[in-house]
Amino acid sequence: MTELYELRAVENEIRERGSFASVTKGASMRPLFRMHRDMIVVSKIERPLKKYDIILYSGGEGEYILHRIVGIRDGYFIVRGDNNYFKEKVTHDRIIGVLTAYNRKGKSGSPDTFAFKLYSRLWRYIYPLRYAFVKTKFILSRIKRKLF
Amino acid sequence: MKIKSGFVLEKVGEEYLAVAVGERAKEFSGFVRLNGSGAYFWNLLCEGDKTEEEIVDTAMRDFVDVDRALVESDVSRFVKNLIDGGIVEV
């Protein structure tokens, strides 16, 4: 019930006041954001969403999730956390807001800067490499567990 | 009194939003929404240990044509809200 209340409160803030702020939670948006270190500002959506936008959406169990759009399809978005290796389909009705500002390691930032856009594209570009690296690490650790 | 350590303030449009980060995030969830005056007082409280009277004195110096009684009541209400919210250490 507490989590449901929290989701309603988040949605109300964005709908009625236009914005919502929170400390970062979880590890799914590393290396961009680290749990409890940074601040995110999510605002009402006032322009069409684009690839690389970071959106806040309902996770379906009274929770909200902040992940990045990596694909746009007819009727839904494909999203993935910067530190995740699985995708999720998110329909428009689940989206609550879009990241418009943040404070990372004590410094103000915006997803509209050149540096941020460059990071977003580069990080996505090297996804196959990152995936291969993480998969290899996983397989090696399984082997290590079986041998020792 | 002053704002506890660990709070971060960001300007968002015409407003200012603040959250607790780091260790402070474990005891303070949620966020604070301030207007321009609130942010002004917030920043004064971040600068160091201040009494309500010192804050009012500073505001009277920084702004023209303000009524002291009004500033006093604004500061008093603002500080009370922050104390109730666990944001200010007395």
gemmi code that builds the backbone of each chain (N, CA, C; Angstrom):
import gemmi

chains = {
    "A": [
        ("MET", (0.845, -1.217, 0.000), (0.000, 0.000, 0.000), (0.869, 1.251, 0.000)),
        ("THR", (1.988, 1.166, 0.725), (2.880, 2.322, 0.807), (3.409, 2.656, -0.575)),
        ("GLU", (3.763, 1.618, -1.337), (4.335, 1.849, -2.658), (3.302, 2.405, -3.609)),
        ("LEU", (2.023, 1.925, -3.486), (0.967, 2.429, -4.342), (0.755, 3.910, -4.068)),
        ("TYR", (0.753, 4.263, -2.802), (0.591, 5.661, -2.429), (1.707, 6.481, -3.027)),
        ("GLU", (2.888, 5.910, -2.983), (4.042, 6.634, -3.494), (3.883, 6.913, -4.987)),
        ("LEU", (3.406, 5.921, -5.730), (3.249, 6.097, -7.168), (2.206, 7.164, -7.446)),
        ("ARG", (1.084, 7.109, -6.739), (0.038, 8.125, -6.927), (0.589, 9.503, -6.625)),
        ("ALA", (1.368, 9.619, -5.555), (1.923, 10.917, -5.156), (2.840, 11.447, -6.246)),
        ("VAL", (3.652, 10.569, -6.820), (4.566, 10.974, -7.902), (3.758, 11.464, -9.097)),
        ("GLU", (2.771, 10.691, -9.479), (1.942, 11.063, -10.637), (1.217, 12.384, -10.392)),
        ("ASN", (0.707, 12.568, -9.182), (-0.001, 13.813, -8.849), (0.925, 15.010, -8.905)),
        ("GLU", (2.119, 14.871, -8.375), (3.077, 15.977, -8.394), (3.354, 16.401, -9.834)),
        ("ILE", (3.575, 15.434, -10.684), (3.911, 15.765, -12.074), (2.707, 16.345, -12.798)),
        ("ARG", (1.552, 15.756, -12.569), (0.355, 16.223, -13.254), (-0.035, 17.631, -12.783)),
        ("GLU", (-0.003, 17.856, -11.474), (-0.496, 19.128, -10.938), (0.558, 20.215, -10.801)),
        ("ARG", (1.820, 19.816, -10.544), (2.854, 20.826, -10.331), (3.903, 20.830, -11.440)),
        ("GLY", (3.819, 19.839, -12.315), (4.700, 19.826, -13.478), (6.042, 19.159, -13.279)),
        ("SER", (6.405, 18.852, -12.033), (7.730, 18.280, -11.812), (7.771, 17.444, -10.548)),
        ("PHE", (8.811, 16.649, -10.464), (9.012, 15.752, -9.328), (10.512, 15.525, -9.196)),
        ("ALA", (11.002, 15.419, -7.977), (12.435, 15.184, -7.784), (12.630, 14.020, -6.832)),
        ("SER", (13.735, 13.338, -6.992), (14.027, 12.223, -6.104), (15.525, 11.958, -6.059)),
        ("VAL", (15.955, 11.351, -4.983), (17.315, 10.817, -4.949), (17.291, 9.570, -5.838)),
        ("THR", (18.401, 9.215, -6.418), (18.441, 8.046, -7.298), (18.345, 6.767, -6.482)),
        ("LYS", (17.659, 5.788, -7.048), (17.479, 4.508, -6.367), (17.896, 3.383, -7.307)),
        ("GLY", (18.362, 2.279, -6.763), (18.717, 1.130, -7.593), (20.014, 1.357, -8.364)),
        ("ALA", (20.383, 0.356, -9.156), (21.660, 0.393, -9.884), (21.460, 0.326, -11.387)),
        ("SER", (20.227, 0.406, -11.861), (19.974, 0.130, -13.271), (20.366, 1.257, -14.219)),
        ("MET", (20.735, 2.410, -13.708), (21.133, 3.496, -14.601), (22.603, 3.882, -14.423)),
        ("ARG", (23.396, 2.949, -13.863), (24.840, 3.199, -13.800), (25.392, 3.099, -15.205)),
        ("PRO", (26.478, 3.746, -15.591), (27.311, 4.606, -14.750), (26.804, 6.037, -14.638)),
        ("LEU", (25.725, 6.351, -15.305), (25.202, 7.712, -15.273), (24.810, 8.093, -13.836)),
        ("PHE", (23.940, 7.287, -13.239), (23.483, 7.574, -11.883), (23.850, 6.435, -10.963)),
        ("ARG", (24.159, 6.807, -9.740), (24.494, 5.803, -8.721), (23.507, 5.946, -7.580)),
        ("MET", (23.115, 4.804, -7.027), (22.104, 4.790, -5.970), (22.459, 5.720, -4.821)),
        ("HIS", (21.493, 6.601, -4.491), (21.593, 7.495, -3.337), (22.632, 8.605, -3.475)),
        ("ARG", (23.356, 8.646, -4.555), (24.386, 9.687, -4.693), (23.841, 10.916, -5.412)),
        ("ASP", (22.909, 10.677, -6.380), (22.498, 11.735, -7.305), (21.023, 12.112, -7.132)),
        ("MET", (20.649, 13.187, -7.847), (19.269, 13.672, -7.795), (18.712, 13.717, -9.211)),
        ("ILE", (17.488, 13.273, -9.391), (16.859, 13.355, -10.705), (15.637, 14.265, -10.626)),
        ("VAL", (15.408, 15.006, -11.719), (14.215, 15.840, -11.822), (13.428, 15.337, -13.020)),
        ("VAL", (12.209, 14.956, -12.795), (11.347, 14.426, -13.861), (10.212, 15.416, -14.070)),
        ("SER", (9.932, 15.749, -15.318), (8.885, 16.730, -15.614), (7.809, 16.147, -16.512)),
        ("LYS", (6.720, 16.889, -16.565), (5.597, 16.528, -17.434), (6.117, 16.501, -18.874)),
        ("ILE", (5.553, 15.590, -19.666), (6.006, 15.476, -21.053), (5.301, 16.525, -21.895)),
        ("GLU", (6.107, 17.385, -22.538), (5.511, 18.476, -23.303), (5.978, 18.514, -24.748)),
        ("ARG", (6.648, 17.457, -25.156), (7.046, 17.330, -26.562), (7.100, 15.831, -26.844)),
        ("PRO", (7.085, 15.444, -28.112), (7.137, 14.001, -28.408), (8.410, 13.365, -27.862)),
        ("LEU", (8.287, 12.187, -27.276), (9.454, 11.491, -26.740), (10.332, 10.983, -27.876)),
        ("LYS", (11.653, 10.979, -27.609), (12.601, 10.556, -28.644), (13.480, 9.423, -28.110)),
        ("LYS", (14.158, 8.770, -29.028), (15.156, 7.771, -28.629), (16.203, 8.485, -27.778)),
        ("TYR", (16.677, 7.790, -26.754), (17.665, 8.267, -25.781), (17.062, 9.099, -24.649)),
        ("ASP", (15.800, 9.510, -24.760), (15.145, 10.168, -23.625), (15.107, 9.189, -22.452)),
        ("ILE", (15.226, 9.742, -21.245), (15.122, 8.901, -20.048), (13.768, 9.174, -19.432)),
        ("ILE", (12.959, 8.143, -19.334), (11.573, 8.323, -18.884), (11.290, 7.625, -17.561)),
        ("LEU", (10.292, 8.173, -16.865), (9.815, 7.572, -15.627), (8.492, 6.888, -15.958)),
        ("TYR", (8.379, 5.627, -15.611), (7.137, 4.921, -15.930), (6.752, 3.975, -14.810)),
        ("SER", (5.507, 3.587, -14.837), (4.979, 2.712, -13.803), (5.479, 1.295, -14.058)),
        ("GLY", (6.016, 0.669, -12.998), (6.569, -0.668, -13.121), (5.539, -1.763, -12.966)),
        ("GLY", (4.317, -1.366, -12.688), (3.256, -2.363, -12.627), (3.007, -2.956, -11.264)),
        ("GLU", (3.865, -2.686, -10.311), (3.628, -3.223, -8.967), (3.676, -2.100, -7.952)),
        ("GLY", (3.125, -0.936, -8.341), (3.104, 0.211, -7.446), (4.432, 0.930, -7.364)),
        ("GLU", (5.347, 0.590, -8.267), (6.654, 1.227, -8.228), (6.853, 2.028, -9.506)),
        ("TYR", (7.842, 2.905, -9.495), (8.157, 3.627, -10.715), (9.616, 3.372, -11.082)),
        ("ILE", (9.871, 3.400, -12.393), (11.183, 3.036, -12.927), (11.688, 4.141, -13.846)),
        ("LEU", (12.986, 4.406, -13.797), (13.597, 5.420, -14.656), (14.584, 4.731, -15.584)),
        ("HIS", (14.219, 4.565, -16.858), (15.076, 3.911, -17.839), (15.092, 4.696, -19.137)),
        ("ARG", (15.958, 4.263, -20.055), (16.171, 5.016, -21.278), (15.435, 4.391, -22.461)),
        ("ILE", (14.874, 5.248, -23.320), (14.226, 4.759, -24.544), (15.333, 4.357, -25.524)),
        ("VAL", (15.291, 3.096, -25.970), (16.281, 2.638, -26.960), (15.628, 2.305, -28.294)),
        ("GLY", (14.299, 2.352, -28.335), (13.595, 2.086, -29.589), (12.162, 2.594, -29.515)),
        ("ILE", (11.649, 2.986, -30.661), (10.262, 3.470, -30.718), (9.499, 2.604, -31.707)),
        ("ARG", (8.367, 2.057, -31.252), (7.540, 1.223, -32.109), (6.137, 1.798, -32.160)),
        ("ASP", (5.314, 1.210, -32.980), (3.935, 1.654, -33.112), (3.172, 1.317, -31.828)),
        ("GLY", (2.869, 2.332, -31.026), (2.083, 2.095, -29.817), (2.876, 1.879, -28.540)),
        ("TYR", (4.207, 1.688, -28.637), (4.981, 1.509, -27.407), (6.451, 1.853, -27.630)),
        ("PHE", (7.165, 1.933, -26.495), (8.596, 2.212, -26.525), (9.357, 0.991, -26.039)),
        ("ILE", (10.567, 0.839, -26.561), (11.480, -0.175, -26.025), (12.410, 0.585, -25.083)),
        ("VAL", (12.499, 0.138, -23.836), (13.364, 0.832, -22.873), (14.346, -0.150, -22.251)),
        ("ARG", (15.451, 0.422, -21.772), (16.459, -0.387, -21.087), (17.268, 0.531, -20.176)),
        ("GLY", (17.545, 0.065, -18.978), (18.408, 0.821, -18.078), (19.829, 0.816, -18.624)),
        ("ASP", (20.590, 1.859, -18.395), (21.970, 1.937, -18.899), (22.839, 0.802, -18.361)),
        ("ASN", (22.428, 0.210, -17.234), (23.205, -0.878, -16.639), (22.469, -2.217, -16.738)),
        ("ASN", (21.470, -2.270, -17.608), (20.710, -3.511, -17.762), (20.994, -4.171, -19.104)),
        ("TYR", (20.711, -5.458, -19.175), (20.940, -6.218, -20.403), (19.679, -6.923, -20.843)),
        ("PHE", (18.550, -6.338, -20.520), (17.270, -6.822, -21.007), (16.427, -5.600, -21.356)),
        ("LYS", (15.492, -5.819, -22.297), (14.643, -4.705, -22.726), (13.264, -4.839, -22.125)),
        ("GLU", (12.523, -3.752, -22.159), (11.142, -3.805, -21.696), (10.270, -3.014, -22.670)),
        ("LYS", (9.041, -3.486, -22.865), (8.082, -2.758, -23.715), (7.259, -1.880, -22.793)),
        ("VAL", (7.181, -0.580, -23.103), (6.406, 0.325, -22.264), (5.399, 1.068, -23.129)),
        ("THR", (4.114, 0.890, -22.837), (3.079, 1.597, -23.595), (2.932, 3.016, -23.032)),
        ("HIS", (2.356, 3.887, -23.837), (2.263, 5.301, -23.487), (1.546, 5.552, -22.162)),
        ("ASP", (0.537, 4.746, -21.877), (-0.268, 4.974, -20.674), (0.514, 4.747, -19.376)),
        ("ARG", (1.670, 4.056, -19.478), (2.452, 3.798, -18.270), (3.468, 4.898, -17.981)),
        ("ILE", (3.647, 5.807, -18.941), (4.705, 6.806, -18.796), (4.210, 7.990, -17.970)),
        ("ILE", (5.021, 8.358, -16.968), (4.621, 9.406, -16.033), (5.328, 10.724, -16.345)),
        ("GLY", (6.581, 10.662, -16.801), (7.323, 11.893, -17.054), (8.649, 11.603, -17.723)),
        ("VAL", (9.404, 12.676, -17.980), (10.705, 12.543, -18.648), (11.765, 13.291, -17.850)),
        ("LEU", (12.992, 12.752, -17.829), (14.079, 13.399, -17.100), (14.424, 14.717, -17.771)),
        ("THR", (14.424, 15.815, -17.023), (14.741, 17.114, -17.608), (15.955, 17.770, -16.939)),
        ("ALA", (16.353, 17.267, -15.792), (17.518, 17.836, -15.097), (17.995, 16.824, -14.071)),
        ("TYR", (19.213, 17.012, -13.622), (19.712, 16.124, -12.579), (20.875, 16.800, -11.864)),
        ("ASN", (21.293, 16.191, -10.772), (22.478, 16.641, -10.066), (23.327, 15.395, -9.860)),
        ("ARG", (24.464, 15.353, -10.511), (25.297, 14.156, -10.481), (26.624, 14.483, -9.815)),
        ("LYS", (26.928, 13.773, -8.762), (28.162, 13.998, -7.985), (28.265, 15.466, -7.573)),
        ("GLY", (27.153, 16.066, -7.211), (27.165, 17.436, -6.712), (27.097, 18.505, -7.795)),
        ("LYS", (27.075, 18.108, -9.071), (27.032, 19.102, -10.148), (25.718, 19.032, -10.911)),
        ("SER", (25.154, 20.224, -11.222), (23.905, 20.261, -11.992), (24.154, 19.760, -13.406)),
        ("GLY", (23.166, 19.107, -13.969), (23.311, 18.613, -15.333), (21.979, 18.603, -16.051)),
        ("SER", (22.037, 18.491, -17.366), (20.826, 18.444, -18.172), (21.015, 17.442, -19.296)),
        ("PRO", (19.947, 16.702, -19.648), (20.068, 15.756, -20.751), (20.107, 16.446, -22.118)),
        ("ASP", (20.018, 17.782, -22.120), (20.035, 18.509, -23.390), (21.424, 18.968, -23.799)),
        ("THR", (22.422, 18.720, -22.962), (23.771, 19.183, -23.310), (24.405, 18.249, -24.330)),
        ("PHE", (25.386, 18.774, -25.036), (26.099, 17.999, -26.040), (26.785, 16.798, -25.391)),
        ("ALA", (27.413, 17.049, -24.241), (28.147, 15.989, -23.545), (27.219, 14.842, -23.157)),
        ("PHE", (26.038, 15.172, -22.699), (25.093, 14.141, -22.283), (24.622, 13.340, -23.492)),
        ("LYS", (24.323, 14.051, -24.561), (23.842, 13.379, -25.782), (24.935, 12.468, -26.335)),
        ("LEU", (26.166, 12.935, -26.250), (27.292, 12.131, -26.733), (27.422, 10.857, -25.903)),
        ("TYR", (27.361, 10.993, -24.589), (27.431, 9.833, -23.694), (26.318, 8.845, -24.045)),
        ("SER", (25.081, 9.358, -24.215), (23.920, 8.497, -24.476), (24.146, 7.671, -25.734)),
        ("ARG", (24.625, 8.327, -26.791), (24.819, 7.632, -28.057), (25.991, 6.663, -28.003)),
        ("LEU", (27.081, 7.103, -27.400), (28.257, 6.234, -27.283), (27.942, 4.995, -26.450)),
        ("TRP", (27.264, 5.211, -25.336), (26.948, 4.113, -24.431), (26.079, 3.071, -25.142)),
        ("ARG", (25.135, 3.576, -25.963), (24.268, 2.681, -26.730), (25.069, 1.982, -27.823)),
        ("TYR", (25.985, 2.726, -28.421), (26.776, 2.197, -29.539), (27.630, 1.014, -29.106)),
        ("ILE", (28.177, 1.108, -27.893), (29.036, 0.013, -27.435), (28.261, -1.083, -26.708)),
        ("TYR", (26.938, -1.049, -26.767), (26.123, -2.056, -26.085), (26.541, -3.484, -26.431)),
        ("PRO", (26.749, -3.823, -27.708), (27.137, -5.216, -28.025), (28.432, -5.631, -27.311)),
        ("LEU", (29.369, -4.703, -27.212), (30.633, -4.972, -26.509), (30.385, -5.175, -25.017)),
        ("ARG", (29.574, -4.308, -24.446), (29.271, -4.395, -23.014), (28.564, -5.709, -22.711)),
        ("TYR", (27.620, -6.058, -23.572), (26.861, -7.288, -23.394), (27.799, -8.490, -23.429)),
        ("ALA", (28.701, -8.488, -24.413), (29.651, -9.605, -24.549), (30.537, -9.693, -23.313)),
        ("PHE", (30.969, -8.546, -22.819), (31.839, -8.507, -21.644), (31.130, -9.068, -20.411)),
        ("VAL", (29.909, -8.621, -20.190), (29.154, -9.069, -19.020), (28.833, -10.558, -19.115)),
        ("LYS", (28.490, -11.003, -20.318), (28.163, -12.421, -20.524), (29.387, -13.295, -20.272)),
        ("THR", (30.524, -12.846, -20.761), (31.772, -13.597, -20.567), (32.107, -13.687, -19.083)),
        ("LYS", (31.989, -12.559, -18.408), (32.245, -12.526, -16.961), (31.349, -13.532, -16.244)),
        ("PHE", (30.088, -13.586, -16.643), (29.119, -14.475, -16.007), (29.505, -15.931, -16.234)),
        ("ILE", (29.845, -16.248, -17.502), (30.210, -17.628, -17.826), (31.469, -18.032, -17.073)),
        ("LEU", (32.432, -17.133, -17.019), (33.684, -17.432, -16.303), (33.435, -17.664, -14.817)),
        ("SER", (32.534, -16.883, -14.241), (32.280, -17.042, -12.804), (31.549, -18.360, -12.539)),
        ("ARG", (30.717, -18.799, -13.495), (30.039, -20.087, -13.346), (31.053, -21.220, -13.415)),
        ("ILE", (31.997, -21.085, -14.351), (33.037, -22.103, -14.503), (33.868, -22.174, -13.215)),
        ("LYS", (34.234, -21.001, -12.729), (35.053, -20.916, -11.512), (34.343, -21.593, -10.357)),
        ("ARG", (33.014, -21.390, -10.246), (32.259, -21.996, -9.153), (32.250, -23.505, -9.268)),
        ("LYS", (32.176, -23.998, -10.506), (32.111, -25.454, -10.702), (33.457, -26.117, -10.442)),
        ("LEU", (34.525, -25.372, -10.737), (35.861, -25.973, -10.591), (36.351, -25.961, -9.141)),
        ("PHE", (35.920, -24.916, -8.371), (36.492, -24.778, -7.034), (35.462, -24.885, -5.917)),
    ],
    "B": [
        ("MET", (20.563, 27.507, 13.994), (20.076, 26.342, 13.263), (20.546, 26.418, 11.813)),
        ("LYS", (20.604, 25.230, 11.177), (20.993, 25.212, 9.766), (20.418, 23.971, 9.096)),
        ("ILE", (20.464, 23.990, 7.763), (20.000, 22.832, 6.984), (20.973, 21.687, 7.249)),
        ("LYS", (20.442, 20.490, 7.490), (21.302, 19.323, 7.707), (22.142, 19.071, 6.465)),
        ("SER", (23.272, 18.441, 6.656), (24.147, 18.142, 5.512), (23.469, 17.108, 4.608)),
        ("GLY", (23.864, 17.107, 3.324), (23.365, 16.064, 2.423), (22.198, 16.474, 1.549)),
        ("PHE", (21.761, 17.735, 1.619), (20.663, 18.166, 0.761), (21.206, 18.858, -0.478)),
        ("VAL", (20.553, 18.594, -1.619), (20.945, 19.181, -2.893), (19.761, 19.971, -3.430)),
        ("LEU", (20.024, 21.209, -3.882), (18.953, 22.088, -4.374), (19.150, 22.342, -5.861)),
        ("GLU", (18.100, 22.163, -6.652), (18.183, 22.424, -8.089), (17.075, 23.368, -8.514)),
        ("LYS", (17.408, 24.296, -9.402), (16.397, 25.210, -9.937), (15.672, 24.498, -11.068)),
        ("VAL", (14.336, 24.492, -11.015), (13.531, 23.841, -12.050), (12.461, 24.839, -12.479)),
        ("GLY", (12.684, 25.479, -13.623), (11.754, 26.529, -14.052), (11.805, 27.677, -13.065)),
        ("GLU", (10.662, 28.029, -12.525), (10.592, 29.124, -11.561), (10.732, 28.641, -10.117)),
        ("GLU", (10.793, 27.325, -9.941), (10.837, 26.771, -8.582), (12.206, 26.169, -8.283)),
        ("TYR", (12.348, 25.724, -7.051), (13.572, 25.047, -6.615), (13.163, 23.768, -5.921)),
        ("LEU", (13.804, 22.657, -6.296), (13.502, 21.365, -5.680), (14.738, 20.859, -4.943)),
        ("ALA", (14.519, 20.231, -3.801), (15.647, 19.727, -3.012), (15.386, 18.285, -2.595)),
        ("VAL", (16.447, 17.482, -2.629), (16.350, 16.117, -2.103), (17.565, 15.856, -1.206)),
        ("ALA", (17.462, 14.791, -0.417), (18.581, 14.357, 0.416), (19.334, 13.275, -0.338)),
        ("VAL", (20.663, 13.378, -0.367), (21.481, 12.357, -1.022), (22.452, 11.757, -0.011)),
        ("GLY", (23.133, 10.697, -0.445), (24.130, 10.074, 0.429), (23.494, 9.470, 1.665)),
        ("GLU", (24.186, 9.566, 2.774), (23.695, 8.998, 4.038), (22.352, 9.596, 4.431)),
        ("ARG", (22.197, 10.874, 4.167), (20.961, 11.572, 4.548), (19.747, 10.966, 3.861)),
        ("ALA", (19.927, 10.380, 2.669), (18.808, 9.794, 1.927), (18.182, 8.633, 2.688)),
        ("LYS", (18.950, 8.050, 3.603), (18.413, 6.916, 4.367), (17.378, 7.379, 5.382)),
        ("GLU", (17.488, 8.627, 5.835), (16.524, 9.087, 6.829), (15.496, 10.047, 6.250)),
        ("PHE", (15.744, 10.610, 5.073), (14.813, 11.562, 4.490), (14.473, 11.158, 3.067)),
        ("SER", (13.253, 10.668, 2.852), (12.816, 10.330, 1.493), (11.893, 11.460, 1.048)),
        ("GLY", (11.588, 11.541, -0.233), (10.726, 12.616, -0.705), (11.553, 13.816, -1.134)),
        ("PHE", (10.862, 14.911, -1.431), (11.578, 16.097, -1.862), (10.863, 17.343, -1.376)),
        ("VAL", (11.593, 18.475, -1.429), (11.056, 19.760, -0.983), (10.875, 20.648, -2.214)),
        ("ARG", (9.752, 21.353, -2.269), (9.494, 22.267, -3.385), (9.475, 23.683, -2.827)),
        ("LEU", (10.320, 24.565, -3.355), (10.425, 25.935, -2.832), (10.188, 26.956, -3.927)),
        ("ASN", (9.655, 28.117, -3.541), (9.601, 29.223, -4.490), (10.877, 30.056, -4.301)),
        ("GLY", (10.956, 31.199, -4.968), (12.165, 32.020, -4.895), (12.517, 32.451, -3.483)),
        ("SER", (11.518, 32.881, -2.718), (11.777, 33.313, -1.326), (12.275, 32.148, -0.488)),
        ("GLY", (11.614, 31.016, -0.659), (12.001, 29.821, 0.095), (13.436, 29.434, -0.191)),
        ("ALA", (13.811, 29.495, -1.476), (15.177, 29.148, -1.858), (16.176, 30.124, -1.254)),
        ("TYR", (15.786, 31.386, -1.208), (16.647, 32.414, -0.599), (16.906, 32.075, 0.867)),
        ("PHE", (15.856, 31.776, 1.607), (16.011, 31.433, 3.024), (16.769, 30.127, 3.185)),
        ("TRP", (16.478, 29.177, 2.313), (17.155, 27.873, 2.333), (18.667, 28.072, 2.202)),
        ("ASN", (19.070, 28.899, 1.237), (20.501, 29.133, 1.019), (21.146, 29.816, 2.218)),
        ("LEU", (20.416, 30.739, 2.855), (20.943, 31.385, 4.058), (21.184, 30.338, 5.144)),
        ("LEU", (20.237, 29.420, 5.270), (20.354, 28.375, 6.295), (21.455, 27.376, 5.971)),
        ("CYS", (21.842, 27.321, 4.715), (22.936, 26.409, 4.322), (24.290, 27.027, 4.611)),
        ("GLU", (24.320, 28.361, 4.674), (25.603, 29.050, 4.827), (26.225, 28.810, 6.182)),
        ("GLY", (25.399, 28.567, 7.182), (25.937, 28.328, 8.523), (24.850, 28.436, 9.558)),
        ("ASP", (25.262, 28.241, 10.780), (24.325, 28.308, 11.894), (23.733, 29.709, 12.039)),
        ("LYS", (22.424, 29.833, 11.929), (21.813, 31.154, 12.017), (20.581, 31.102, 12.919)),
        ("THR", (20.298, 32.239, 13.523), (19.044, 32.338, 14.269), (17.999, 32.930, 13.331)),
        ("GLU", (16.737, 32.827, 13.714), (15.673, 33.421, 12.905), (15.906, 34.912, 12.748)),
        ("GLU", (16.350, 35.542, 13.827), (16.546, 36.981, 13.785), (17.634, 37.356, 12.772)),
        ("GLU", (18.704, 36.570, 12.741), (19.796, 36.841, 11.793), (19.297, 36.716, 10.358)),
        ("ILE", (18.444, 35.724, 10.113), (17.893, 35.538, 8.766), (17.027, 36.743, 8.389)),
        ("VAL", (16.208, 37.182, 9.309), (15.341, 38.335, 9.049), (16.184, 39.585, 8.788)),
        ("ASP", (17.221, 39.778, 9.605), (18.118, 40.939, 9.427), (18.733, 40.937, 8.032)),
        ("THR", (19.208, 39.770, 7.604), (19.842, 39.656, 6.283), (18.827, 39.975, 5.181)),
        ("ALA", (17.626, 39.441, 5.328), (16.584, 39.692, 4.325), (16.233, 41.176, 4.265)),
        ("MET", (16.189, 41.814, 5.413), (15.862, 43.243, 5.447), (16.956, 44.051, 4.748)),
        ("ARG", (18.188, 43.569, 4.823), (19.301, 44.267, 4.143), (19.256, 44.013, 2.646)),
        ("ASP", (18.880, 42.790, 2.239), (18.942, 42.411, 0.825), (17.748, 42.891, 0.008)),
        ("PHE", (16.632, 43.136, 0.676), (15.439, 43.523, -0.076), (14.956, 44.890, 0.364)),
        ("VAL", (14.386, 45.621, -0.597), (13.862, 46.953, -0.260), (12.348, 46.878, -0.105)),
        ("ASP", (11.831, 47.844, 0.614), (10.375, 47.975, 0.765), (9.709, 46.712, 1.279)),
        ("VAL", (10.339, 46.065, 2.236), (9.662, 44.915, 2.842), (9.319, 45.219, 4.286)),
        ("ASP", (8.209, 44.695, 4.691), (7.725, 44.913, 6.044), (8.364, 43.877, 6.971)),
        ("ARG", (9.029, 44.337, 8.009), (9.763, 43.432, 8.891), (8.851, 42.395, 9.539)),
        ("ALA", (7.694, 42.825, 9.946), (6.762, 41.898, 10.615), (6.371, 40.755, 9.668)),
        ("LEU", (6.192, 41.116, 8.393), (5.828, 40.104, 7.387), (6.976, 39.117, 7.177)),
        ("VAL", (8.179, 39.653, 7.087), (9.362, 38.797, 6.895), (9.518, 37.873, 8.096)),
        ("GLU", (9.331, 38.430, 9.276), (9.458, 37.621, 10.499), (8.465, 36.469, 10.487)),
        ("SER", (7.247, 36.748, 10.094), (6.250, 35.671, 10.125), (6.522, 34.650, 9.016)),
        ("ASP", (7.001, 35.130, 7.850), (7.360, 34.204, 6.756), (8.503, 33.282, 7.189)),
        ("VAL", (9.523, 33.886, 7.785), (10.696, 33.102, 8.210), (10.286, 32.102, 9.287)),
        ("SER", (9.473, 32.561, 10.208), (9.049, 31.698, 11.311), (8.290, 30.478, 10.783)),
        ("ARG", (7.380, 30.720, 9.845), (6.585, 29.621, 9.285), (7.471, 28.681, 8.477)),
        ("PHE", (8.368, 29.275, 7.695), (9.269, 28.490, 6.855), (10.162, 27.586, 7.705)),
        ("VAL", (10.741, 28.175, 8.740), (11.645, 27.420, 9.614), (10.889, 26.300, 10.337)),
        ("LYS", (9.677, 26.595, 10.769), (8.880, 25.581, 11.461), (8.618, 24.389, 10.540)),
        ("ASN", (8.280, 24.677, 9.279), (8.048, 23.597, 8.306), (9.294, 22.735, 8.129)),
        ("LEU", (10.440, 23.378, 8.056), (11.684, 22.633, 7.853), (12.043, 21.803, 9.087)),
        ("ILE", (11.785, 22.360, 10.256), (12.070, 21.612, 11.492), (11.139, 20.402, 11.567)),
        ("ASP", (9.845, 20.629, 11.288), (8.870, 19.530, 11.312), (9.233, 18.448, 10.304)),
        ("GLY", (9.821, 18.873, 9.187), (10.181, 17.914, 8.142), (11.510, 17.218, 8.399)),
        ("GLY", (12.165, 17.579, 9.470), (13.451, 16.952, 9.806), (14.591, 17.416, 8.929)),
        ("ILE", (14.450, 18.627, 8.366), (15.445, 19.113, 7.420), (16.460, 20.038, 8.087)),
        ("VAL", (16.020, 20.682, 9.139), (16.879, 21.647, 9.832), (17.315, 21.086, 11.166)),
        ("GLU", (18.599, 21.299, 11.509), (19.036, 20.919, 12.854), (19.155, 22.185, 13.687)),
        ("VAL", (18.553, 22.112, 14.871), (18.462, 23.304, 15.706), (19.684, 23.402, 16.630)),
    ],
}
model = gemmi.Model(1)
for chain_id, residues in chains.items():
    chain = gemmi.Chain(chain_id)
    for i, (resn, *xyz) in enumerate(residues, 1):
        res = gemmi.Residue()
        res.name, res.seqid = resn, gemmi.SeqId(i, " ")
        for name, pos in zip(("N", "CA", "C"), xyz):
            atom = gemmi.Atom()
            atom.name, atom.element = name, gemmi.Element(name[0])
            atom.pos, atom.b_iso = gemmi.Position(*pos), 0.0
            res.add_atom(atom)
        chain.add_residue(res)
    model.add_chain(chain)
structure = gemmi.Structure()
structure.add_model(model)
structure.setup_entities()
